[in-house]
């Protein structure tokens, strides 16, 4: 498949795109808003001539936040246009850059679908000097339209699993020219660098910079606020664990583990945070249906001694909820989603647990595992046993905390290396 055939198929598939959008809007009404932006037909006013950064959803937006702040500090004369694809990502971007110091400097809209005319219309409005795409969100027409205009495109914090590389290789006539049009591919590991080169990326454009997720900075006030809230709840001495970024099919496993823990520790508290907001109500009903005394975080009510589950159904609070807990299970890993960011709880000094499905974070998981900062579990009984052991053995929990923080510290510097690469592109348009 070449780009022309890809574009034809994309146009022919527009009814399916519209149907999927309608289905998503039925599940999450926010998808029904700002539809014009997705076709570049109703874009907001955009100040041209700056840097365009694309972060597909919430996780990428959070990972990109330190990079965006550094770009704002280093290039005060350049506006930053941030795009995403999901309402939750949009909400996170607007929350992260809502302060008056960002007014007139940070602008946001959805990225239009990868149709040549929509990509061209977006670029005519934004006219960026540099495009930065987070991780592996690769769109052939957007990249080609940038190349036609001489706009350098950087793939930042890039990752490419072996499975994804095999998938791209099946469409070499489409992916190889696309990768060759990239000006910088800043990858997380040497293995991923080799995969990009084998798929057609120009060798001189591929650099191993590491993962900018290691450069996460924790606000010192965050653990203090969490400790104060636990005191207000009278929960300072309660055993508290968090299961974050859980997916469908995983909540049931987590709740089964919590039931086992309650048999030994009736005062235990689970903070359960589903990955997607459209699942908040369903997971709350699941908790109630299974007989757990459950409080929704969004209610603003104080936690009571009899509450067994706190449902994290708010946006932008994940780090704070991690800080509330003694230890953390990171979801998307007991089901085949490939896992989520293991470094956020590690940066907060929490022992980290996950399931075995971590193909999105193989290198990070390997480093944490080798250091003794990560425990992998397979089912509810295993999860309950590991959580209970960490509560029973505070020395082991402390060892895991120290190991996780050491891994974080040893791998920092990716952000500085990435910024150096972007600076070269800005100097040589």
N, C-alpha and C positions, 0 to 999 in steps of 0.2 A: 504494500500500500504506500503510495506517495502522497504528498500533501494535497494535490489536486483531488485525488480520490477521497482522501480523508475529509476535505472540505465539502465535497458533493454529498457524502454520506451524512455529514453533520447537518447540512441543510435538509436532506430528506428525513432526517430524524427529529426535526423540530417539533412535530406533533407529539412525539414521545417525550421530548424535553418539557413541553408545555404540560403534558399529563403528569410527569414526575413532579413538576413544580406545584401543580394543583394538589397532588397527593400530599406533598410536604406542607403546603399551606393548610390543608385539612388537619394535619397533625400539629402543626405549629403556625398559627395565624400570621406571624411576622413574615413568613415567606410570601404572603400575598401583597406585601407592601413594597414599594420601590422597584416594581418589575421593569419599568422603563430603563433603569440603570443597567439591567442585565443584558439589554440590547443596545446600549449606548444611545438611546433615544431620549432620555430625560436625565442627563447628567447634571449634577449641581455645578455652579460656577467653580472653576479650578484655576488657581494662579499658575501660569505656565513657567517652564524653565528650571524646575527643581529636580528632585529625586523621586522616582516612583518605586514604592516597595509593596510587594504583594505577599500577604500572609493568608493562607486559605481559610483558616478558622481560628478557634480560641487558642489552641496550643501554640500554633505558629505565631499568633499575635503576641502572646506573652513572651515567647522566646525572642521575638524581634524587638520588644520594647527597649532593652538596653542599647541595642544597635541604633534604633531610631533616636534615642536621646543623645547618643554620642554624635550622630550625624548632625543633629540640630546644633550641638555645641561647636562642632568643627566647621560647619558651613552655615553660619547665621544668615547669610544672604539667600539661601536656597530654601524654597518651600518643600515640604515632604507630602507627597500624595500616597496615602495608604489604601490599598484595596483588599477585599476579602470576598468570600463566596457565601457565607452563612450569616443569618441574623445574630447568632450568638457571638460570632467573631466581630461583627459590626458593633454590637453593644460593648464588647470588651475594648475595642479600639477607642470608641468614643469615651468610655470611662477612663482609660489610661491617659488620654490626652485632652481632658476636659478643662484643665486649669487655664487661667488667663495668660500664662506665659506661652501657651501653645496657640493662642488666637492669631489667625493670619499666617501661621507657620505650618500647621498640620491640617491637612484636608483629607476627606475620606469619601469613598463611594464603593459600590460593588464593582468588581471586575466584570466587564461584559463577557458574554459567552465567546468562545474561540472561533468566531466568524470573521473572515477578513475585513468586511465592511464595518463591523462593530469594533474590532481592534483598531482599525484605521481612525474611526471617529473618536475613540477614546484618546488615542495618541495625539490627534490634532488638537484636542481640548487641553490635554495635560502638557504636551511638548516637553517631556522630561529630558534632562541631560544624561541620566543614568537610570537603568531599570535594575531592581534587585528583587529576585524571587527567592522566597524562603523554602528551603528543603527540596522537595521533588515535585513541585507543582509546575509541570512543563506543558505549555500550550503552543503547538507548532505555529499557528497563525499569529499569535501575539508576538512570538519571538521573531518570526520572519518580518512582520511589519516594523519591528524595531530595527532589524538589520537593514531593511530598505532605507530607513531614515538615518542610518549611521548612529543609532542609539546603542551604546554598549549594554549588554545584559549580563548580570552576574547571578549565578546560582549560589546562594549563601547557606551555610550550614547544611550542605548537600549530603544526602544519604541515599544509598542505592543497595538494597539487599540483593542477594544472589537470585532470589526468586523474581524480583522486579526486573533485574537485568535480563533474565531469560525472556520475560515478557516483552521488553523493549526490543530484544534481538529478533523476535518474530516479525517485527515491522521495521526492519532495518532501513528500507527506502524512505520511511517517514522520519525515524528517530535519528539516523546518522546525520542527515543535512541539518536537522534542528539543533543537535548538540554542537555541530561544527560552527553554528552561528553564535554560540555563546562566547563571550569575551573572558569570563572568569568562572570557573567551577571550584568553589572553595569547599572541599569535602572534609568529612569528619575523620576518615581513616584511609590508610594506604590501600587497603583491599578495595574500598569503594572507588578510589582514584583509578585503579587499574580497570575496574568495571566500566567506568565512564570512558576511558581511553579506548577500550576494546569495542565500545559501541559507536565510536566515531568522533568523540570530542578531540579537539586539537591538544596534543600533549602539553604544549607550552601554556595552555590556558587552565590546566588542572593543577591545583595546589592543595596540599594537605594542611589544613589550618586547625583541625580539631573541632569539637562541638562548643558553640557559644553557650550552650545550656550549662556548662561548667562555670561560666562567669556570672552565674546568678548571685545577686547581692541581697542579703536579707536585712530589712530594716530592723535595727536593734530594738525598736519599740514594739515590734510584733510579738515576740515571746512574752514581753512584759504585759501587754494587753491581754494575751491569752491566759496567762497565769491569774491576772486580776479577775477575768470573767469566770474562771473555774472557782475562784474563791467566792465570788458573788453567788454562784450556783450551789455553793457548799459541796463542790465536787473535787476539791483539791486532793483528797485521799482516795477517790474512786478510781478503779482501773479503767482507762479510756483508750479505745483504739479506733482507728479510722480506716474505712474501706473507700477509696476515692477513685473516681473515673470508672465506675462500674458499668457494664453493659448488660443487655437483656440476656438472661440465662445465668448471669453471674451473681445477681442480687440474691437469688434463692440459695446459692452455695454459701454466700457470706452470712445470710440470716441463719442458715443451718449451723454454721460454725458458732455464731453468737449464741444460739440456743444451748449448744454444748457448753460454752463458757459460763453461761448463766447458771447451769447446774452446779458448777464449782464456785462461782463468784456471782451471787445474786445481785450485787451492786454494780456489776460491769456495765459500761456504756459503750455503744457502738455509734460512731458518726458515719453515716452512710451517704455518699455523694455520687449520684448517678452522673454519667458523663454528659448526657444530653438533656437540656431543660424540658424538652417535650415529654420526657419520661418521669418527671418529678411526681406528677399526680398518680401515675400508675404504680410507682414504687411506694408511695405513701399508702395507697390502698393495699398493696401487697403486704406491707409491714403490719397494717391493722388486721388484715385477713388472717395473718399467721399469729395474731394474738400479742404482738409486741406493743407496749405502751410507747407511742411514737409522737415526738414533737417536731413540727416543721420549723426550721430555722427562720424562714421568712415570716413566721407569725410574730416574731419579736418577743415572745413570752419567755419568761425565765424557766430554765430547766428545773424540774422537780426531782426529788429523790427517787420516785417511782418510775421515772421515765427510763426506758431501756434503749431506745434508738433516737438519735437526733438526725433528722433528714436534712442534709445540706442542700437546700433548694434555692440558694441565692447565687448570684453571679459575682465573680470577682473576689470571692472570699476563700478560695481553696487554700492558699498559703496560711491564712489565719486558722482555718479548720485543722490543717495539719499541725499547727502550733499548739492547738488545744489538746492533741492526743499524745499518748505515751509512745505509740509505735504506729506504723502505717503499712497498710496493704494497698498496692497500686493495681488497679483493675485493667481490664482489657487483656488480661494475661491468663485467666482461667478458661477463657473462651478464645477462639482463634483470631483475635483482633490485632495481635502483635504487641500489646502492651502500651503503656503511656509513660510519661516522664518520671523516671525513678529518682532524679536528682533533686527535685523540689523537697521531698521529705528528708533526703540525706543532708541537704544544705541547712535544714533546721535541726539537725542532730537527732533524727528519729531512726531507730532500727527499721529497715525496709524489708517487706515481704512482697512476693509476687507469685503468680502462677508460672507455668513453664513456657507459655507462648509469648516470647519476647523478641520476635524477629525484627521489629522496628527499632530495637535498641540493643542489638547484639553486642556491640563493642562496649557500650556503657554498662550493660548487665554483666559482661565478662569481667570488667575491671572491679565492679562492686563485689561480685561473687568471689573473685580471687583474693580481694582484701578482707573478706569475711564480713562485708557490710550488707549483704543481701541473702535472704533465705527464700528458697523457692518451695512452693507447696503444690499439691496435686488435687486435693479435694477438701471438703468441709472439715472432716476429722483431722486431717493433717494441718489445716489452717488453725483450727482451735488449739491443737496441741502446741504448735509453735508459738502462738500468741501467749498461751498460758505459761509456757516455759520462760518466755522473756519477762513476764511479770514476776515469776517465782525466782528468777535469777538476775537481779539487777546488775550484777557484775558483768554478765554476758551482754545485757542490753547496753551498758556503758561502753563495752568494747566495740560493739557494732556502731554505736554513735561515733566514736572516735575514728573508726575505720572509714566510715562514710565521709566524714569531714576531711580526712586526709586525702581521699580520692579526689574530692572536689578541689582541694588546694593544689594538688599535684598536676591537675589538668587545666588550670586556668591560663588564659593568654590567647585563646582562640579569637576572642572579640578584637583584640589589638591586631592580630594577624589579618583578620578579615578587613578591618578598617584600612590597613595599609594597602591591601589589594584594591579596594574601592577607590582609594585616593589616586592610585595610578590611573584608573579608568577616567576619573574626573579631570586629571591633568592632561590626558591624551584622548580627547573625544573622537 
